[in-house]
Amino acid sequence: MFLPFLIPLLLTPIFAHAQDLPRVEHHDPMVVDSQLTPIFAHAQDLPRVEHHDPMVVDSQLSLPQLVDLTLEKYPDSQWLSALENEADALKQRGDSWFSGSAQASYRFQEASSLHLHYNDATVQVPLWNLGQRDAEQRVGDKAQVDSSMQAAATKWRVAGLVRAALWDISLQELRLQQAQTELAAAEQLTNDVKRRVQAGDLAETDSLLVQTEVLKKRSAVTLAEAEVMHARKRYSAITQDTKVPANFQEVLTKQKEIEQTHPALQAVNSQIERKQAELEALQLVGSGQTSIVVGINSDRYSAGKGGKDVSNNMESGNIGITIPFGGEAHHAPQVAALNVELNKLRAQRDQLFRDLEQAHHEAEHNLQVNQAELSISNELKTVAEKHLKMTQRSFSVGEIDLIDLLKIQAQTQLAVLTAKERAVIVQRDFALYNQAVGVLP
């Protein structure tokens, strides 16, 4: 059943894709809004493919709005609606003046001599036992609270799915952008090598070497694009929409531990309180419901005597009460069953709290590690870029071989990608930490 940011994005526009893409038959166009953050600066020229997964970046759509829209279309919305209806029904029942439905009965009796006619009409009304109506009203109140808490917990779960999907797209788009940048660099190097081969400065084998490098980079672009398409599809499957917010960054909460206000804990606590109210109400039923009975009797009698007719008509009313007793043995299994459900919920709450604490610890630790790694990655990126420039100058004057340049270039590209990924991952960790401690967007 897991910010604007505190540090700026150290990224080039993540979705500013290169124009020269692999010659493939797969294409997933994306419609771009005019106002975008670097995270969604999508390029419009994508590989030519038959598959189509459009995605629209909406500058007017916020992350909280996206979560609300997703919740409306989430499968659990039907269940939440049913919970509200149930709570209203329980509340209405507790407000009733009687503990159940009244019963009316009528009996007619006639003697075989046709001289005696008997009519009997009664109404039986079940009454609340002492304190039972108040207990049933508490059940209705707790059910309404429970319905609200379940809705909040569901929204929290949906927010987690949306957050993860958005940041997954960001990482995959970043990797695609880097793959396309590397492809462009490989193609530029290929042109330089070809000129030098034609000039006799390099051997023909160097031309084959850079051509191989270009093919590898094109393959990397194709695979990276496939991952972007998978990430988009996961997002649309969750949200049932193709719109994404232009800005979904979050501020890191200052909350340092799991509190009882966590939506998941509030949801299970509301279930426990409702079960407790149901148990108290059930115990007050006792052997059954006391009923009051009100009735009217009518007797009609006629007979002949001494040649004359004699009649005797009598009307009467009656009132009575029925009190059940000795039913505890039949009532006990229901009480025991509710006790089982109540204690199961308590066990689930204890386990949930442990799981939430574990998730909080992991989110906190990952954030701290990635923040530390971000600083190191940026330093490595700076060093690697300097090293690459020196290596390129050495290659241009013939001091090193092409294969050595390609090795240094690959190391630099990896350092650049790692630094960019780490910057995005830190921002993602802000969202995941907020999710872990129960903070909604």
FITIFI-926148 format. One line per 2 residues: number of its first residue (from 1); their letters; for each residue x, y, z of C-alpha. Coordinates in steps of 0.02 Angstrom, whole numbers. Example, Ala and Ser with C-alpha at 12.3 -4.5 7.8 and 13.67 -1.06 7.14 Angstrom:
// residues 2
1) as) 615,-225,390; 684,-53,357
// end
This chain:
// residues 441
1) mf) 0,0,0; 392,346,-85
3) lp) 535,1113,-213; 581,1290,-317
5) fl) 737,1193,-271; 864,1240,-139
7) ip) 1001,1225,-267; 984,1274,-451
9) ll) 983,1145,-589; 1157,1127,-656
11) lt) 1094,1069,-823; 1091,1118,-1003
13) pi) 913,1109,-1070; 874,927,-1043
15) fa) 756,908,-1187; 849,1013,-1315
17) ha) 876,863,-1428; 1000,863,-1570
19) qd) 930,878,-1745; 1025,734,-1825
21) lp) 943,575,-1764; 956,391,-1812
23) rv) 868,340,-1971; 733,231,-1894
25) eh) 550,203,-1924; 491,251,-1748
27) hd) 429,425,-1706; 351,496,-1546
29) pm) 317,681,-1577; 295,801,-1432
31) vv) 198,963,-1438; 292,1099,-1345
33) ds) 221,1244,-1248; 302,1412,-1278
35) ql) 354,1436,-1096; 459,1295,-1027
37) tp) 585,1261,-891; 746,1174,-948
39) if) 677,1008,-887; 548,1005,-1028
41) ah) 633,1103,-1167; 585,967,-1290
43) aq) 645,966,-1468; 515,943,-1602
45) dl) 623,838,-1719; 621,659,-1658
47) pr) 659,498,-1751; 538,453,-1889
49) ve) 433,311,-1820; 258,247,-1839
51) hh) 225,240,-1652; 152,400,-1583
53) dp) 150,450,-1399; 115,637,-1395
55) mv) 152,737,-1240; 100,918,-1213
57) vd) 194,1030,-1093; 65,1143,-1011
59) sq) 136,1299,-927; -30,1328,-840
61) ls) -35,1156,-759; 39,1144,-584
63) lp) 93,988,-491; -50,999,-362
65) ql) -175,1018,-504; -101,868,-592
67) vd) -118,762,-435; -300,814,-414
69) lt) -340,776,-596; -255,607,-584
71) le) -351,566,-425; -517,601,-512
73) ky) -477,469,-642; -391,348,-524
75) pd) -479,179,-503; -497,203,-315
77) sq) -610,354,-344; -759,235,-359
79) wl) -716,154,-194; -697,325,-111
81) sa) -867,377,-176; -943,217,-104
83) le) -862,254,65; -945,425,68
85) ne) -1114,348,30; -1091,219,166
87) ad) -1044,352,293; -1199,453,249
89) al) -1308,298,269; -1234,258,439
91) kq) -1258,437,495; -1439,434,440
93) rg) -1467,270,533; -1394,339,694
95) ds) -1507,492,684; -1663,384,672
97) wf) -1779,380,825; -1800,192,814
99) sg) -1670,54,807; -1752,-34,661
101) sa) -1903,-45,550; -2075,-44,629
103) qa) -2190,-192,596; -2379,-191,574
105) sy) -2485,-349,587; -2670,-390,567
107) rf) -2766,-547,614; -2945,-597,582
109) qe) -3033,-743,663; -3209,-811,637
111) as) -3295,-958,724; -3372,-1096,619
113) sl) -3545,-1046,682; -3518,-874,605
115) hl) -3573,-796,769; -3397,-744,827
117) hy) -3287,-620,735; -3118,-569,804
119) nd) -3003,-431,733; -2831,-390,798
121) at) -2714,-253,731; -2543,-213,807
123) vq) -2391,-106,773; -2220,-159,842
125) vp) -2079,-31,853; -1899,-79,901
127) lw) -1820,41,1025; -1640,89,1054
129) nl) -1559,9,1204; -1487,124,1335
131) gq) -1343,222,1254; -1359,127,1090
133) rd) -1419,274,985; -1273,382,1040
135) ae) -1155,239,998; -1231,220,824
137) qr) -1214,406,794; -1030,393,839
139) vg) -1013,254,710; -1084,371,578
141) dk) -967,512,631; -814,398,628
143) aq) -866,330,459; -870,505,387
145) vd) -698,543,459; -634,377,392
147) ss) -700,417,219; -607,583,220
149) mq) -446,503,283; -451,365,153
151) aa) -469,498,18; -317,590,86
153) at) -214,430,93; -262,386,-85
155) kw) -212,560,-142; -44,536,-56
157) rv) -16,372,-149; -66,452,-314
159) ag) 54,596,-280; 194,470,-259
161) lv) 156,388,-425; 147,556,-514
163) ra) 308,618,-436; 403,461,-483
165) al) 336,463,-661; 382,646,-691
167) wd) 560,626,-628; 580,464,-726
169) is) 539,561,-884; 664,694,-834
171) lq) 806,570,-812; 767,478,-973
173) el) 755,641,-1071; 921,695,-997
175) rl) 1003,534,-1054; 930,553,-1227
177) qq) 993,731,-1239; 1167,676,-1185
179) aq) 1166,532,-1308; 1121,652,-1449
181) te) 1257,773,-1394; 1384,632,-1398
183) la) 1322,579,-1570; 1345,757,-1635
185) aa) 1522,760,-1563; 1562,592,-1643
187) eq) 1499,651,-1812; 1601,811,-1799
189) lt) 1755,710,-1757; 1719,597,-1906
191) nd) 1722,746,-2023; 1887,806,-1950
193) vk) 1966,635,-1965; 1908,613,-2144
195) rr) 1990,777,-2194; 2152,727,-2110
197) vq) 2146,555,-2189; 2125,636,-2360
199) ag) 2269,751,-2319; 2376,602,-2272
201) dl) 2395,652,-2090; 2300,499,-2025
203) ae) 2285,318,-2078; 2129,245,-2158
205) td) 2103,139,-2003; 2068,297,-1904
207) sl) 1924,335,-2021; 1851,163,-1987
209) lv) 1875,190,-1802; 1773,350,-1796
211) qt) 1639,275,-1908; 1621,135,-1781
213) ev) 1607,264,-1644; 1467,354,-1737
215) lk) 1370,192,-1759; 1385,156,-1573
217) kr) 1322,329,-1530; 1176,312,-1648
219) sa) 1130,148,-1564; 1141,233,-1395
221) vt) 1024,370,-1456; 898,242,-1517
223) la) 899,148,-1352; 889,309,-1252
225) ea) 741,366,-1354; 655,199,-1321
227) ev) 673,228,-1134; 597,401,-1154
229) mh) 448,323,-1241; 429,195,-1102
231) ar) 435,333,-971; 304,434,-1064
233) kr) 190,284,-1077; 205,248,-890
235) ys) 161,428,-855; 8,428,-968
237) ai) -48,261,-894; -46,336,-719
239) tq) -120,506,-759; -231,454,-905
241) dt) -170,612,-990; -29,673,-1101
243) kv) -8,844,-1020; 140,876,-907
245) pa) 174,1031,-800; 311,1145,-859
247) nf) 374,1161,-680; 355,1024,-551
249) qe) 501,1065,-437; 470,1056,-250
251) vl) 538,1138,-94; 615,1017,29
253) tk) 510,1006,186; 588,1042,355
255) qk) 498,894,434; 626,773,507
257) ei) 522,622,560; 363,525,528
259) eq) 220,612,619; 47,550,663
261) th) -23,672,535; 50,565,396
263) pa) -95,526,276; -63,339,280
265) lq) -61,335,471; -215,445,483
267) av) -306,326,365; -271,170,467
269) ns) -304,261,631; -473,317,566
271) qi) -513,136,523; -466,83,699
273) er) -575,218,777; -721,166,669
275) kq) -702,-17,716; -696,31,899
277) ae) -857,130,880; -939,-17,789
279) le) -885,-135,928; -956,-23,1063
281) al) -1121,-7,968; -1130,-196,942
283) ql) -1099,-232,1125; -1245,-119,1173
285) vg) -1362,-226,1069; -1345,-361,1201
287) sg) -1472,-500,1179; -1570,-398,1052
289) qt) -1681,-248,1031; -1822,-206,1152
291) si) -1985,-173,1061; -2148,-88,1107
293) vv) -2311,-157,1039; -2473,-58,1021
295) gi) -2632,-141,960; -2824,-132,940
297) ns) -2942,-280,965; -3121,-293,900
299) dr) -3242,-433,955; -3410,-461,867
301) ys) -3531,-591,938; -3713,-625,893
303) ag) -3835,-768,941; -4022,-805,946
305) kg) -4110,-823,1117; -4297,-844,1145
307) gk) -4330,-801,967; -4235,-638,985
309) dv) -4061,-592,920; -3932,-546,1050
311) sn) -3769,-460,1004; -3614,-417,1106
313) nm) -3485,-300,1025; -3326,-249,1114
315) es) -3179,-139,1063; -3015,-139,1161
317) gn) -2839,-72,1148; -2678,-147,1212
319) ig) -2497,-100,1236; -2353,-214,1273
321) it) -2163,-228,1274; -2048,-368,1218
323) ip) -1879,-386,1302; -1754,-512,1229
325) fg) -1641,-607,1348; -1517,-749,1346
327) ge) -1446,-704,1177; -1266,-668,1227
329) ah) -1206,-836,1161; -1276,-795,988
331) ha) -1210,-617,997; -1032,-663,1051
333) pq) -968,-722,879; -1007,-553,802
335) va) -915,-464,942; -768,-582,924
337) al) -761,-556,735; -754,-367,759
339) nv) -617,-389,888; -517,-489,761
341) el) -535,-350,631; -491,-217,759
343) nk) -331,-303,816; -282,-341,636
345) lr) -294,-155,598; -187,-115,750
347) aq) -55,-237,689; -62,-159,516
349) rd) -38,14,592; 116,-42,689
351) ql) 191,-122,534; 147,30,428
353) fr) 237,145,548; 393,36,537
355) dl) 384,37,347; 362,225,342
357) eq) 511,250,457; 616,138,345
359) ah) 560,232,189; 599,398,275
361) he) 772,338,322; 810,282,145
363) ae) 745,444,70; 846,548,192
365) hn) 1003,446,166; 989,446,-23
367) lq) 966,634,-22; 1121,663,84
369) vn) 1226,543,-20; 1172,619,-185
371) qa) 1200,796,-123; 1378,748,-76
373) el) 1403,657,-241; 1337,806,-338
375) si) 1482,913,-278; 1608,778,-321
377) sn) 1528,745,-490; 1538,929,-537
379) el) 1723,934,-492; 1755,777,-593
381) kt) 1661,852,-740; 1768,1010,-734
383) va) 1929,910,-727; 1873,793,-865
385) ek) 1824,935,-981; 1994,1018,-957
387) hl) 2080,853,-990; 1979,828,-1149
389) km) 2024,999,-1216; 2209,964,-1186
391) tq) 2191,794,-1270; 2102,870,-1421
393) rs) 2243,995,-1444; 2370,856,-1432
395) fs) 2277,754,-1561; 2263,901,-1679
397) vg) 2453,919,-1683; 2483,732,-1695
399) ei) 2551,706,-1519; 2428,565,-1476
401) dl) 2333,433,-1572; 2148,437,-1610
403) id) 2110,290,-1496; 2182,384,-1348
405) ll) 2073,534,-1390; 1918,423,-1397
407) ki) 1958,350,-1227; 1976,521,-1147
409) qa) 1821,582,-1238; 1719,434,-1172
411) qt) 1778,467,-995; 1732,650,-1009
413) ql) 1561,612,-1081; 1527,493,-937
415) av) 1582,625,-811; 1468,755,-892
417) lt) 1320,635,-894; 1349,585,-713
419) ak) 1354,766,-655; 1194,808,-749
421) er) 1106,652,-687; 1159,686,-509
423) av) 1086,862,-517; 918,793,-573
425) iv) 925,651,-447; 951,774,-304
427) qr) 796,870,-358; 701,706,-374
429) df) 759,660,-198; 677,818,-132
431) al) 511,757,-200; 539,579,-137
433) yn) 584,643,37; 425,747,41
435) qa) 329,593,-13; 408,486,123
437) vg) 358,603,264; 183,626,195
439) vl) 194,803,124; 78,827,-25
441) p) 123,943,-171
// end
